[in-house]
Amino acid sequence: MQKVKEKLSAIVNRVKAIVFKPKETWPVIATEEVTIMGLGKQYLLILAAVPSIAALIGNWIVGYYNPFIHTIRLSFFESLLTAILQYILLVIGIWGTGMIISLLAPTFGSTRDDLKGFKVAVFTYTPVLAAGILLIIPSLSPLVGLIGLYGFYLLYIGLPVVMGTPKEKSLAYIAVIVIVVILIFIIISTVTNAVLRIFGPSIL
């Protein structure tokens, strides 16, 4: 139990550090000796569960207010299915973002490095993952999206530090990554809605 508390405390501290002190935290992240598997298991898989669990509770118990047909609540099965699907797609999407960052690195004067690309992706997504706790009230989902935009600022600061991207090529590199992130969220939303429509009305 103590180890669980320590792991959760470490995650909370890292979230606070990257959100509130990004300029000091990115150099630490850049030099940390971790593996993709280690960072995934000890940080990403746990943090990514926050929006999924919150959405499960929100969709099932709280519901989404629609001014035309009042409050919509999903069944437990629908809520669970949605949460699991979003969790899987989110984790795959973040991993995919990291691999794309690494793959594109040589084009923008950086060295290809899958671990570094994964680091950039994971901590760029951190604000939206942490803000996902607000999905316990589904109507607040737009606010979660707005908070997630802060991740692009973290990307702007962290990309040159972690990937060693030349300053003159950073903005173009960042622009491509932003497009990738947006496309991933569109895919997650589209796939989730498509599956959910099979079982009931979409509220996403």
MDTraj code that builds the backbone (N, CA, C; nanometers):
import mdtraj as md
import numpy as np

residues = "MET GLN LYS VAL LYS GLU LYS LEU SER ALA ILE VAL ASN ARG VAL LYS ALA ILE VAL PHE LYS PRO LYS GLU THR TRP PRO VAL ILE ALA THR GLU GLU VAL THR ILE MET GLY LEU GLY LYS GLN TYR LEU LEU ILE LEU ALA ALA VAL PRO SER ILE ALA ALA LEU ILE GLY ASN TRP ILE VAL GLY TYR TYR ASN PRO PHE ILE HIS THR ILE ARG LEU SER PHE PHE GLU SER LEU LEU THR ALA ILE LEU GLN TYR ILE LEU LEU VAL ILE GLY ILE TRP GLY THR GLY MET ILE ILE SER LEU LEU ALA PRO THR PHE GLY SER THR ARG ASP ASP LEU LYS GLY PHE LYS VAL ALA VAL PHE THR TYR THR PRO VAL LEU ALA ALA GLY ILE LEU LEU ILE ILE PRO SER LEU SER PRO LEU VAL GLY LEU ILE GLY LEU TYR GLY PHE TYR LEU LEU TYR ILE GLY LEU PRO VAL VAL MET GLY THR PRO LYS GLU LYS SER LEU ALA TYR ILE ALA VAL ILE VAL ILE VAL VAL ILE LEU ILE PHE ILE ILE ILE SER THR VAL THR ASN ALA VAL LEU ARG ILE PHE GLY PRO SER ILE LEU".split()
xyz = np.array([
    [0.0828, -0.1208, 0.0000],
    [0.0000, 0.0000, 0.0000],
    [0.0863, 0.1259, 0.0000],
    [0.1956, 0.1183, 0.0767],
    [0.2861, 0.2324, 0.0850],
    [0.3505, 0.2609, -0.0499],
    [0.3841, 0.1525, -0.1229],
    [0.4454, 0.1700, -0.2548],
    [0.3479, 0.2351, -0.3528],
    [0.2207, 0.1982, -0.3412],
    [0.1184, 0.2577, -0.4278],
    [0.1079, 0.4069, -0.4007],
    [0.1065, 0.4428, -0.2725],
    [0.0990, 0.5842, -0.2350],
    [0.2195, 0.6618, -0.2873],
    [0.3361, 0.5990, -0.2782],
    [0.4583, 0.6643, -0.3257],
    [0.4545, 0.6848, -0.4769],
    [0.4046, 0.5850, -0.5498],
    [0.3946, 0.5972, -0.6956],
    [0.2967, 0.7072, -0.7354],
    [0.1816, 0.7095, -0.6684],
    [0.0813, 0.8115, -0.6986],
    [0.1328, 0.9501, -0.6632],
    [0.2047, 0.9587, -0.5509],
    [0.2623, 1.0867, -0.5097],
    [0.3655, 1.1350, -0.6113],
    [0.4444, 1.0421, -0.6639],
    [0.5454, 1.0776, -0.7639],
    [0.4794, 1.1284, -0.8916],
    [0.3684, 1.0660, -0.9302],
    [0.2965, 1.1095, -1.0500],
    [0.2386, 1.2487, -1.0296],
    [0.1754, 1.2704, -0.9146],
    [0.1169, 1.4020, -0.8843],
    [0.2246, 1.5094, -0.8845],
    [0.3383, 1.4792, -0.8234],
    [0.4478, 1.5766, -0.8182],
    [0.5014, 1.6079, -0.9574],
    [0.5095, 1.5074, -1.0433],
    [0.5584, 1.5305, -1.1786],
    [0.4573, 1.6125, -1.2590],
    [0.3291, 1.5841, -1.2417],
    [0.2255, 1.6628, -1.3101],
    [0.2354, 1.8090, -1.2680],
    [0.2466, 1.8330, -1.1391],
    [0.2571, 1.9703, -1.0876],
    [0.3826, 2.0378, -1.1409],
    [0.4915, 1.9629, -1.1466],
    [0.6185, 2.0204, -1.1917],
    [0.6133, 2.0607, -1.3389],
    [0.5630, 1.9723, -1.4249],
    [0.5616, 2.0028, -1.5684],
    [0.4600, 2.1112, -1.6004],
    [0.3515, 2.1180, -1.5237],
    [0.2480, 2.2187, -1.5487],
    [0.2894, 2.3561, -1.4977],
    [0.3445, 2.3604, -1.3770],
    [0.3737, 2.4893, -1.3144],
    [0.5189, 2.5354, -1.3295],
    [0.6101, 2.4414, -1.3553],
    [0.7507, 2.4783, -1.3717],
    [0.8107, 2.4066, -1.4933],
    [0.7528, 2.4281, -1.6102],
    [0.7984, 2.3536, -1.7293],
    [0.9431, 2.3813, -1.7682],
    [0.9878, 2.5055, -1.7538],
    [1.1243, 2.5396, -1.7949],
    [1.2283, 2.4691, -1.7089],
    [1.1951, 2.4471, -1.5823],
    [1.2870, 2.3759, -1.4943],
    [1.2731, 2.2245, -1.5076],
    [1.1543, 2.1792, -1.5457],
    [1.1254, 2.0358, -1.5458],
    [1.1678, 1.9654, -1.6742],
    [1.1559, 2.0321, -1.7892],
    [1.1922, 1.9672, -1.9157],
    [1.3378, 1.9193, -1.9183],
    [1.4354, 1.9985, -1.8699],
    [1.5734, 1.9484, -1.8692],
    [1.5899, 1.8230, -1.7834],
    [1.5135, 1.8150, -1.6751],
    [1.5176, 1.6960, -1.5896],
    [1.4634, 1.5757, -1.6659],
    [1.3510, 1.5967, -1.7340],
    [1.2892, 1.4900, -1.8132],
    [1.3835, 1.4436, -1.9241],
    [1.4501, 1.5382, -1.9868],
    [1.5380, 1.5072, -2.1000],
    [1.6522, 1.4141, -2.0607],
    [1.6998, 1.4272, -1.9376],
    [1.8167, 1.3496, -1.8949],
    [1.7811, 1.2286, -1.8085],
    [1.6547, 1.2100, -1.7791],
    [1.6138, 1.0962, -1.6968],
    [1.6418, 0.9640, -1.7670],
    [1.6944, 0.8697, -1.6932],
    [1.7228, 0.7376, -1.7484],
    [1.6012, 0.6474, -1.7271],
    [1.5158, 0.6449, -1.8262],
    [1.3966, 0.5600, -1.8229],
    [1.3861, 0.4878, -1.9568],
    [1.2938, 0.3955, -1.9639],
    [1.2648, 0.3278, -2.0898],
    [1.1226, 0.3640, -2.1317],
    [1.0908, 0.3380, -2.2571],
    [0.9541, 0.3627, -2.3036],
    [0.8563, 0.2790, -2.2216],
    [0.8920, 0.1539, -2.1969],
    [0.8064, 0.0657, -2.1184],
    [0.7912, 0.1173, -1.9755],
    [0.9027, 0.1615, -1.9178],
    [0.8990, 0.2104, -1.7802],
    [0.8151, 0.3355, -1.7653],
    [0.8359, 0.4317, -1.8548],
    [0.7587, 0.5563, -1.8497],
    [0.6114, 0.5278, -1.8767],
    [0.5872, 0.4334, -1.9660],
    [0.4489, 0.3978, -1.9966],
    [0.3785, 0.3357, -1.8776],
    [0.4422, 0.2380, -1.8132],
    [0.3798, 0.1661, -1.7024],
    [0.3703, 0.2509, -1.5762],
    [0.4740, 0.3270, -1.5465],
    [0.4792, 0.3997, -1.4200],
    [0.4118, 0.5366, -1.4242],
    [0.3834, 0.5858, -1.5439],
    [0.3263, 0.7209, -1.5533],
    [0.2057, 0.7259, -1.6475],
    [0.2269, 0.6947, -1.7741],
    [0.1213, 0.7130, -1.8737],
    [-0.0018, 0.6266, -1.8471],
    [0.0175, 0.4968, -1.8262],
    [-0.0969, 0.4076, -1.8084],
    [-0.1811, 0.4460, -1.6872],
    [-0.1161, 0.4991, -1.5853],
    [-0.1884, 0.5405, -1.4644],
    [-0.2592, 0.6729, -1.4868],
    [-0.1880, 0.7712, -1.5417],
    [-0.2475, 0.9036, -1.5615],
    [-0.3590, 0.8991, -1.6656],
    [-0.3431, 0.8164, -1.7670],
    [-0.4450, 0.8063, -1.8720],
    [-0.5750, 0.7459, -1.8199],
    [-0.5672, 0.6784, -1.7050],
    [-0.6882, 0.6204, -1.6459],
    [-0.7769, 0.7271, -1.5826],
    [-0.7199, 0.8431, -1.5512],
    [-0.7964, 0.9496, -1.4850],
    [-0.9165, 0.9938, -1.5680],
    [-0.8973, 1.0381, -1.6934],
    [-1.0141, 1.0796, -1.7716],
    [-1.1103, 0.9647, -1.8011],
    [-1.0585, 0.8447, -1.8157],
    [-1.1448, 0.7302, -1.8467],
    [-1.2356, 0.6950, -1.7291],
    [-1.1792, 0.6910, -1.6092],
    [-1.2589, 0.6602, -1.4902],
    [-1.3581, 0.7723, -1.4617],
    [-1.3122, 0.8966, -1.4763],
    [-1.4012, 1.0110, -1.4536],
    [-1.5172, 1.0100, -1.5529],
    [-1.4869, 0.9785, -1.6783],
    [-1.5913, 0.9734, -1.7811],
    [-1.6895, 0.8598, -1.7545],
    [-1.6389, 0.7479, -1.7043],
    [-1.7253, 0.6356, -1.6689],
    [-1.8286, 0.6783, -1.5648],
    [-1.7812, 0.7436, -1.4591],
    [-1.8711, 0.7902, -1.3530],
    [-1.9648, 0.8986, -1.4052],
    [-1.9089, 0.9920, -1.4808],
    [-1.9889, 1.1033, -1.5312],
    [-2.0993, 1.0599, -1.6256],
    [-2.0664, 0.9734, -1.7207],
    [-2.1657, 0.9286, -1.8189],
    [-2.2737, 0.8405, -1.7565],
    [-2.2347, 0.7638, -1.6560],
    [-2.3274, 0.6682, -1.5950],
    [-2.4146, 0.7317, -1.4862],
    [-2.3534, 0.8093, -1.3967],
    [-2.4250, 0.8614, -1.2797],
    [-2.4716, 1.0058, -1.2970],
    [-2.3813, 1.0924, -1.3417],
    [-2.4139, 1.2352, -1.3509],
    [-2.4965, 1.2648, -1.4752],
    [-2.4476, 1.2214, -1.5883],
    [-2.5192, 1.2437, -1.7133],
    [-2.4840, 1.3752, -1.7792],
    [-2.5263, 1.3866, -1.9019],
    [-2.4986, 1.5053, -1.9829],
    [-2.6293, 1.5786, -2.0096],
    [-2.6315, 1.7065, -1.9765],
    [-2.7552, 1.7831, -1.9932],
    [-2.7711, 1.8288, -2.1373],
    [-2.8830, 1.7920, -2.1960],
    [-2.9196, 1.8361, -2.3300],
    [-3.0470, 1.9191, -2.3180],
    [-3.0447, 2.0466, -2.3586],
    [-3.1610, 2.1341, -2.3394],
    [-3.2867, 2.0871, -2.4118],
    [-3.2703, 1.9986, -2.5094],
    [-3.3855, 1.9524, -2.5873],
    [-3.4485, 1.8260, -2.5286],
    [-3.3644, 1.7390, -2.4739],
    [-3.4195, 1.6145, -2.4183],
    [-3.3731, 1.5918, -2.2747],
    [-3.3379, 1.7003, -2.2075],
    [-3.2997, 1.6950, -2.0661],
    [-3.1700, 1.6150, -2.0463],
    [-3.1569, 1.5493, -1.9331],
    [-3.0311, 1.4827, -1.8998],
    [-3.0223, 1.3434, -1.9628],
    [-2.9093, 1.3195, -2.0271],
    [-2.8853, 1.1884, -2.0882],
    [-2.7840, 1.1126, -2.0030],
    [-2.8197, 0.9933, -1.9648],
    [-2.7259, 0.9068, -1.8932],
    [-2.7099, 0.7772, -1.9714],
    [-2.5875, 0.7306, -1.9740],
    [-2.5625, 0.6022, -2.0393],
    [-2.5787, 0.4901, -1.9375],
    [-2.6062, 0.3724, -1.9865],
    [-2.6098, 0.2563, -1.8973],
    [-2.4676, 0.2286, -1.8490],
    [-2.4564, 0.1452, -1.7472],
    [-2.3231, 0.1124, -1.6970],
    [-2.2403, 0.0466, -1.8068],
    [-2.3013, -0.0422, -1.8826],
    [-2.2290, -0.1110, -1.9900],
    [-2.1792, -0.0115, -2.0946],
    [-2.2650, 0.0801, -2.1358],
    [-2.2266, 0.1810, -2.2353],
    [-2.1146, 0.2697, -2.1818],
    [-2.1270, 0.3083, -2.0545],
    [-2.0256, 0.3942, -1.9924],
    [-1.8922, 0.3218, -1.9812],
    [-1.8981, 0.1956, -1.9417],
    [-1.7761, 0.1159, -1.9283],
    [-1.7110, 0.0938, -2.0639],
    [-1.7915, 0.0609, -2.1629],
    [-1.7400, 0.0399, -2.2983],
    [-1.6719, 0.1657, -2.3507],
    [-1.7374, 0.2800, -2.3294],
    [-1.6814, 0.4078, -2.3739],
    [-1.5491, 0.4369, -2.3045],
    [-1.5457, 0.4145, -2.1724],
    [-1.4250, 0.4427, -2.0942],
    [-1.3082, 0.3549, -2.1384],
    [-1.3345, 0.2263, -2.1565],
    [-1.2287, 0.1335, -2.1977],
    [-1.1771, 0.1685, -2.3368],
    [-1.2694, 0.1964, -2.4271],
    [-1.2315, 0.2291, -2.5645],
    [-1.1486, 0.3571, -2.5693],
    [-1.1936, 0.4592, -2.4965],
    [-1.1195, 0.5853, -2.4945],
    [-0.9813, 0.5671, -2.4331],
    [-0.9730, 0.4855, -2.3289],
    [-0.8449, 0.4609, -2.2624],
    [-0.7458, 0.3960, -2.3589],
    [-0.7905, 0.2918, -2.4256],
    [-0.7030, 0.2205, -2.5193],
    [-0.6585, 0.3119, -2.6332],
    [-0.7539, 0.3840, -2.6912],
    [-0.7211, 0.4725, -2.8032],
    [-0.6300, 0.5863, -2.7600],
    [-0.6513, 0.6369, -2.6381],
    [-0.5688, 0.7468, -2.5883],
    [-0.4243, 0.7030, -2.5690],
    [-0.4062, 0.5879, -2.5067],
    [-0.2704, 0.5370, -2.4839],
    [-0.2006, 0.5092, -2.6172],
    [-0.2720, 0.4445, -2.7084],
    [-0.2143, 0.4171, -2.8406],
    [-0.1837, 0.5475, -2.9135],
    [-0.2745, 0.6447, -2.9012],
    [-0.2554, 0.7741, -2.9671],
    [-0.1333, 0.8481, -2.9164],
    [-0.1121, 0.8446, -2.7849],
    [0.0043, 0.9122, -2.7266],
    [0.1327, 0.8416, -2.7679],
    [0.1301, 0.7095, -2.7640],
    [0.2475, 0.6341, -2.8106],
    [0.2746, 0.6652, -2.9581],
    [0.1687, 0.6676, -3.0383],
    [0.1844, 0.6981, -3.1803],
    [0.2395, 0.8372, -3.2039],
    [0.1939, 0.9324, -3.1232],
    [0.2461, 1.0691, -3.1339],
    [0.3962, 1.0708, -3.1084],
    [0.4375, 0.9974, -3.0055],
    [0.5797, 0.9909, -2.9733],
    [0.6623, 0.9321, -3.0860],
    [0.6106, 0.8274, -3.1488],
    [0.6829, 0.7642, -3.2586],
    [0.6907, 0.8569, -3.3806],
    [0.5840, 0.9323, -3.4035],
    [0.5839, 1.0275, -3.5156],
    [0.6822, 1.1408, -3.4890],
    [0.6863, 1.1874, -3.3645],
    [0.7833, 1.2912, -3.3277],
    [0.9249, 1.2423, -3.3566],
    [0.9525, 1.1181, -3.3190],
    [1.0844, 1.0600, -3.3432],
    [1.1115, 1.0429, -3.4925],
    [1.0123, 0.9936, -3.5647],
    [1.0277, 0.9682, -3.7081],
    [1.0562, 1.0964, -3.7860],
    [0.9920, 1.2062, -3.7448],
    [1.0077, 1.3332, -3.8154],
    [1.1327, 1.4105, -3.7728],
    [1.1958, 1.3669, -3.6656],
    [1.3086, 1.4416, -3.6092],
    [1.4168, 1.4789, -3.7112],
    [1.4654, 1.3854, -3.7940],
    [1.5714, 1.4217, -3.8894],
    [1.5299, 1.5307, -3.9878],
    [1.4012, 1.5364, -4.0199],
    [1.3515, 1.6386, -4.1128],
    [1.3693, 1.7783, -4.0559],
    [1.3698, 1.7867, -3.9229],
    [1.3790, 1.9176, -3.8580],
    [1.5094, 1.9341, -3.7806],
    [1.6136, 1.8732, -3.8314],
    [1.7465, 1.8935, -3.7751],
    [1.7700, 1.8298, -3.6409],
    [1.6914, 1.7284, -3.6072],
    [1.7063, 1.6597, -3.4789],
    [1.7440, 1.5138, -3.5032],
    [1.7889, 1.4479, -3.3984],
    [1.8267, 1.3072, -3.4089],
    [1.7084, 1.2187, -3.3737],
    [1.6829, 1.1203, -3.4569],
    [1.5714, 1.0288, -3.4273],
    [1.5995, 0.9509, -3.2994],
    [1.5036, 0.9545, -3.2082],
    [1.5175, 0.8853, -3.0803],
    [1.3765, 0.8558, -3.0292],
    [1.3375, 0.7298, -3.0321],
    [1.2009, 0.6933, -2.9941],
    [1.1691, 0.7274, -2.8489],
    [1.2661, 0.7085, -2.7597],
    [1.2433, 0.7392, -2.6184],
    [1.2188, 0.8880, -2.5982],
    [1.3025, 0.9705, -2.6608],
    [1.2853, 1.1149, -2.6468],
    [1.1516, 1.1604, -2.7064],
    [1.1164, 1.1030, -2.8211],
    [0.9883, 1.1368, -2.8818],
    [0.8724, 1.0996, -2.7910],
    [0.8841, 0.9840, -2.7262],
    [0.7802, 0.9380, -2.6343],
    [0.7708, 1.0302, -2.5134],
    [0.8852, 1.0733, -2.4626],
    [0.8856, 1.1673, -2.3499],
    [0.8112, 1.2955, -2.3855],
    [0.8424, 1.3500, -2.5014],
    [0.7772, 1.4743, -2.5451],
    [0.6265, 1.4541, -2.5543],
    [0.5851, 1.3433, -2.6132],
    [0.4420, 1.3167, -2.6303],
    [0.3716, 1.3017, -2.4960],
    [0.4270, 1.2213, -2.4089],
    [0.3634, 1.1937, -2.2792],
    [0.3425, 1.3212, -2.1982],
    [0.4443, 1.4053, -2.1932],
    [0.4321, 1.5242, -2.1087],
    [0.3607, 1.6394, -2.1785],
    [0.3508, 1.6327, -2.3106],
    [0.2663, 1.7287, -2.3823],
    [0.1190, 1.6997, -2.3540],
    [0.0853, 1.5726, -2.3435],
    [-0.0529, 1.5320, -2.3158],
    [-0.0892, 1.5417, -2.1674],
    [0.0094, 1.5597, -2.0806],
    [-0.0161, 1.5569, -1.9363],
    [-0.1272, 1.6513, -1.8895],
    [-0.1313, 1.7786, -1.9337],
    [-0.2387, 1.8672, -1.8856],
    [-0.3786, 1.8152, -1.9154],
    [-0.4008, 1.7645, -2.0355],
    [-0.5353, 1.7169, -2.0702],
    [-0.5690, 1.5878, -1.9957],
    [-0.4691, 1.5050, -1.9692],
    [-0.4936, 1.3830, -1.8927],
    [-0.5297, 1.4164, -1.7487],
    [-0.4548, 1.5082, -1.6888],
    [-0.4827, 1.5475, -1.5505],
    [-0.6174, 1.6185, -1.5393],
    [-0.6459, 1.7044, -1.6368],
    [-0.7735, 1.7775, -1.6357],
    [-0.8910, 1.6849, -1.6603],
    [-0.8632, 1.5642, -1.7064],
    [-0.9692, 1.4679, -1.7331],
    [-1.0528, 1.4330, -1.6120],
    [-1.0036, 1.4637, -1.4917],
    [-1.0818, 1.4411, -1.3703],
    [-1.2138, 1.5175, -1.3763],
    [-1.2147, 1.6277, -1.4510],
    [-1.3356, 1.7100, -1.4632],
    [-1.4454, 1.6404, -1.5429],
    [-1.4106, 1.5349, -1.6139],
    [-1.5101, 1.4624, -1.6932],
    [-1.6107, 1.3886, -1.6059],
    [-1.5897, 1.3916, -1.4758],
    [-1.6894, 1.3370, -1.3849],
    [-1.8189, 1.4167, -1.3969],
    [-1.8059, 1.5401, -1.4493],
    [-1.9220, 1.6210, -1.4882],
    [-1.9113, 1.6386, -1.6393],
    [-1.9796, 1.5570, -1.7179],
    [-1.9630, 1.5565, -1.8636],
    [-1.9762, 1.6928, -1.9301],
    [-2.0577, 1.7804, -1.8747],
    [-2.0769, 1.9130, -1.9343],
    [-1.9493, 1.9965, -1.9327],
    [-1.8518, 1.9551, -1.8519],
    [-1.7261, 2.0300, -1.8426],
    [-1.6229, 1.9836, -1.9457],
    [-1.6615, 1.8939, -2.0341],
    [-1.5655, 1.8423, -2.1325],
    [-1.5012, 1.9516, -2.2179],
    [-1.5743, 2.0592, -2.2568],
    [-1.5072, 2.1670, -2.3316],
    [-1.3953, 2.2327, -2.2515],
    [-1.4134, 2.2417, -2.1193],
    [-1.3103, 2.3007, -2.0339],
    [-1.1854, 2.2133, -2.0325],
    [-1.2060, 2.0832, -2.0338],
    [-1.0927, 1.9906, -2.0389],
    [-1.0126, 2.0139, -2.1666],
    [-1.0840, 2.0338, -2.2764],
    [-1.0172, 2.0619, -2.4033],
    [-0.9376, 2.1904, -2.3994],
    [-0.9934, 2.2927, -2.3370],
    [-0.9231, 2.4213, -2.3265],
    [-0.7968, 2.4074, -2.2425],
    [-0.8077, 2.3353, -2.1317],
    [-0.6900, 2.3137, -2.0472],
    [-0.5842, 2.2349, -2.1243],
    [-0.6304, 2.1424, -2.2067],
    [-0.5379, 2.0621, -2.2858],
    [-0.4538, 2.1433, -2.3819],
    [-0.5053, 2.2597, -2.4216],
    [-0.4296, 2.3462, -2.5126],
    [-0.2982, 2.3923, -2.4502],
    [-0.2938, 2.3930, -2.3175],
    [-0.1702, 2.4311, -2.2483],
    [-0.0568, 2.3353, -2.2844],
    [-0.0947, 2.2147, -2.3229],
    [0.0061, 2.1173, -2.3629],
    [0.0882, 2.1637, -2.4815],
    [0.0278, 2.2449, -2.5682],
    [0.1021, 2.2957, -2.6835],
    [0.2109, 2.3943, -2.6388],
    [0.1837, 2.4660, -2.5300],
    [0.2865, 2.5548, -2.4737],
    [0.4007, 2.4705, -2.4164],
    [0.3645, 2.3622, -2.3490],
    [0.4674, 2.2726, -2.2962],
    [0.5503, 2.2143, -2.4097],
    [0.4837, 2.1824, -2.5194],
    [0.5532, 2.1312, -2.6378],
    [0.6515, 2.2344, -2.6916],
    [0.6075, 2.3582, -2.6967],
    [0.6911, 2.4676, -2.7472],
    [0.8191, 2.4818, -2.6642],
    [0.8046, 2.4661, -2.5333],
    [0.9209, 2.4791, -2.4449],
    [1.0075, 2.3531, -2.4484],
    [0.9423, 2.2379, -2.4467],
    [1.0148, 2.1135, -2.4277],
    [1.0775, 2.0507, -2.5503],
    [1.0196, 2.0733, -2.6675],
    [1.0709, 2.0078, -2.7882],
    [1.2187, 2.0379, -2.8143],
    [1.2605, 2.1641, -2.8118],
    [1.4027, 2.1927, -2.8359],
    [1.4929, 2.1337, -2.7279],
    [1.4421, 2.1284, -2.6052],
    [1.5220, 2.0778, -2.4932],
    [1.5436, 1.9273, -2.5043],
    [1.4373, 1.8551, -2.5315],
    [1.4445, 1.7084, -2.5341],
    [1.4993, 1.6563, -2.6666],
    [1.4511, 1.7102, -2.7780],
    [1.4899, 1.6596, -2.9099],
    [1.6120, 1.7313, -2.9671],
    [1.6529, 1.8404, -2.9047],
    [1.7680, 1.9149, -2.9555],
    [1.7415, 1.9814, -3.0888],
    [1.6182, 2.0224, -3.1099],
    [1.5792, 2.0843, -3.2368],
    [1.6339, 2.2261, -3.2487],
    [1.6971, 2.2596, -3.3613],
    [1.7455, 2.3970, -3.3816],
    [1.6304, 2.4965, -3.3710],
    [1.6593, 2.6118, -3.3155],
    [1.5558, 2.7123, -3.2908],
    [1.4808, 2.7502, -3.4180],
    [1.5526, 2.7608, -3.5295],
    [1.4896, 2.8056, -3.6539],
    [1.3953, 2.7006, -3.7140],
    [1.4047, 2.5763, -3.6667],
    [1.3174, 2.4712, -3.7195],
    [1.2112, 2.4257, -3.6196],
    [1.2151, 2.4805, -3.4991],
    [1.1247, 2.4364, -3.3931],
    [0.9782, 2.4618, -3.4249],
    [0.9475, 2.5818, -3.4745],
    [0.8077, 2.6175, -3.4985],
    [0.7425, 2.5273, -3.6030],
    [0.8153, 2.4971, -3.7097],
    [0.7605, 2.4089, -3.8132],
    [0.7390, 2.2677, -3.7577],
    [0.8340, 2.2212, -3.6798],
    [0.8256, 2.0890, -3.6162],
    [0.7036, 2.0837, -3.5238],
    [0.6888, 2.1877, -3.4424],
    [0.5763, 2.1961, -3.3488],
    [0.4437, 2.1984, -3.4235],
    [0.4379, 2.2731, -3.5326],
    [0.3141, 2.2836, -3.6107],
    [0.2687, 2.1467, -3.6611],
    [0.3640, 2.0673, -3.7076],
    [0.3310, 1.9332, -3.7570],
    [0.2802, 1.8455, -3.6428],
    [0.3449, 1.8549, -3.5274],
    [0.3034, 1.7745, -3.4119],
    [0.1638, 1.8142, -3.3652],
    [0.1359, 1.9436, -3.3646],
    [0.0030, 1.9922, -3.3244],
    [-0.1044, 1.9322, -3.4150],
    [-0.0769, 1.9289, -3.5440],
    [-0.1721, 1.8702, -3.6394],
    [-0.1937, 1.7223, -3.6085],
    [-0.0858, 1.6526, -3.5773],
    [-0.0946, 1.5103, -3.5432],
    [-0.1819, 1.4900, -3.4197],
    [-0.1589, 1.5717, -3.3167],
    [-0.2360, 1.5611, -3.1919],
    [-0.3846, 1.5849, -3.2177],
    [-0.4155, 1.6883, -3.2946],
    [-0.5554, 1.7195, -3.3262],
    [-0.6209, 1.6039, -3.4012],
    [-0.5490, 1.5479, -3.4982],
    [-0.6027, 1.4350, -3.5749],
    [-0.6284, 1.3139, -3.4858],
    [-0.5390, 1.2917, -3.3902],
    [-0.5559, 1.1782, -3.2991],
    [-0.6819, 1.1942, -3.2147],
    [-0.7067, 1.3160, -3.1650],
    [-0.8273, 1.3387, -3.0849],
    [-0.9532, 1.3260, -3.1705],
    [-0.9444, 1.3676, -3.2952],
    [-1.0590, 1.3513, -3.3857],
    [-1.0874, 1.2027, -3.4079],
    [-0.9822, 1.1250, -3.4265],
    [-0.9981, 0.9808, -3.4472],
    [-1.0586, 0.9146, -3.3236],
    [-1.0073, 0.9513, -3.2050],
    [-1.0595, 0.8944, -3.0804],
    [-1.2082, 0.9241, -3.0658],
    [-1.2453, 1.0495, -3.0896],
    [-1.3853, 1.0897, -3.0773],
    [-1.4734, 1.0185, -3.1795],
    [-1.4244, 1.0105, -3.3031],
    [-1.5024, 0.9481, -3.4103],
    [-1.5243, 0.7992, -3.3859],
    [-1.4178, 0.7293, -3.3493],
    [-1.4283, 0.5854, -3.3250],
    [-1.5183, 0.5572, -3.2052],
    [-1.4997, 0.6346, -3.0973],
    [-1.5818, 0.6148, -2.9776],
    [-1.7290, 0.6374, -3.0075],
    [-1.7589, 0.7439, -3.0788],
    [-1.8976, 0.7730, -3.1146],
    [-1.9566, 0.6638, -3.2034],
    [-1.8762, 0.6159, -3.2976],
    [-1.9245, 0.5124, -3.3897],
    [-1.9622, 0.3856, -3.3145],
    [-1.8786, 0.3471, -3.2186],
    [-1.9073, 0.2273, -3.1391],
    [-2.0276, 0.2506, -3.0486],
    [-2.0328, 0.3688, -2.9869],
    [-2.1407, 0.3981, -2.8933],
    [-2.2765, 0.4035, -2.9621],
    [-2.2790, 0.4474, -3.0861],
    [-2.4062, 0.4557, -3.1587],
    [-2.4702, 0.3175, -3.1782],
    [-2.3874, 0.2164, -3.1727],
    [-2.4399, 0.0802, -3.1862],
    [-2.5263, 0.0437, -3.0653],
    [-2.4897, 0.1029, -2.9500],
    [-2.5569, 0.0658, -2.8253],
    [-2.6546, 0.1710, -2.7740],
    [-2.6439, 0.2934, -2.8248],
    [-2.7344, 0.3963, -2.7762],
    [-2.6970, 0.5306, -2.8314],
    [-2.7644, 0.6390, -2.7893],
    [-2.7374, 0.7728, -2.8397],
    [-2.6019, 0.8232, -2.7969],
    [-2.5346, 0.8940, -2.8862],
    [-2.4038, 0.9505, -2.8546],
    [-2.4192, 1.0797, -2.7775],
    [-2.3362, 1.0965, -2.6756],
    [-2.3363, 1.2230, -2.6022],
    [-2.1997, 1.2878, -2.6095],
    [-2.1077, 1.2259, -2.6864],
    [-1.9697, 1.2736, -2.6870],
    [-1.9470, 1.3774, -2.7936],
])
top = md.Topology()
chain = top.add_chain()
for i, resn in enumerate(residues, 1):
    res = top.add_residue(resn, chain, resSeq=i)
    for name in ("N", "CA", "C"):
        top.add_atom(name, md.element.get_by_symbol(name[0]), res)
traj = md.Trajectory(xyz[None], top)
